[in-house]
Amino acid sequence: MAISIRVATPADSNLLYQMIRELACYENEERSVKVTAADLCQQLNQPAPPFECAIAELDGKPCGFALYFYAYSTWEGTRTLYLEDLYVSPEFRGSGAGAALMMFLAQTAREQQCRRFEWSVLDWNQSAIDFYERLGATPINGWTRYRLDAARIDQLLKAS
């Protein structure tokens, strides 16, 4: 069985949307998905898309994706590759598709002169934590991730 990785195109929007929905179900967050396949297509068609995406295929059949973008590290003075989502469909887990996607991203980070390749993982997802640690990743202790959703952004702006 051969795993290949390719860059997603606007033609992959429906496939990507389907896998995003599968990921949301896995994380018990089905109602949280607001993006549509049309949104993804429009975004991937932009001259500077807000994200990039790699699709893993096993013997030509799509089996997973890695959606990522670039941030900037003020301390490093370079871009950071930030992995937003890594997903491999359940029937393909253990096939090496996840590792192949991570290797693709590591190579992309190197090519883009990123000094960091970062992501977050849900604290209950022990299989993902184990996977990342097998790759040599380490948790960033002492940091807590915060978020303002759209409603809280509006609240903050109204309060000022």
C-alpha positions, 0 to 999 in steps of 0.5 A, a space after each residue: 500500500 502506497 501513501 502519497 501526499 498532495 496539496 489540496 486544490 479548490 476541487 478538493 473542497 467537498 472532500 475536505 468539508 466531508 473530512 472536517 465534518 468527520 473530525 468534528 464528529 470524532 471530537 463531539 463538536 458536530 454543531 461547531 462546524 460553520 464552514 461550508 464546502 463553498 467557503 472552502 472552495 472560495 478560500 482556496 481560490 483566493 490569491 493568498 488563501 487563509 490556509 493551506 492543506 495537504 491530502 493523504 491518499 492510500 493507493 489513490 483513495 483519500 484518507 486524511 488531511 492536514 490543514 495549516 497556516 503560518 504565524 509569526 514568532 516574535 522571539 524567533 523572528 521567523 514564520 511558524 507553521 501552525 497545524 490547525 487540524 490533522 485527521 485520518 479517517 478511522 479505517 486508515 488509522 495505523 496505515 502511516 498516513 498521519 506520519 506521512 502528513 506530519 513528515 510533509 509538514 515538517 519538510 514544508 516548515 523547513 522549506 519555508 524557513 520556519 523555526 517552529 512547527 506547532 499545534 494543539 491537541 485535546 487533553 483527552 485525545 491520548 492516542 493523538 498525544 501518544 502519536 505526537 510524542 512518538 514523533 518526538 514532539 513535546 508539550 509546551 508546559 506553562 502555557 494555556 490557550 485562550 480564545 474569544 469566539 465571535 460573540 465574545 469579540 462583540 461583547 468586548 467591543 461593546 464594553 469599550 
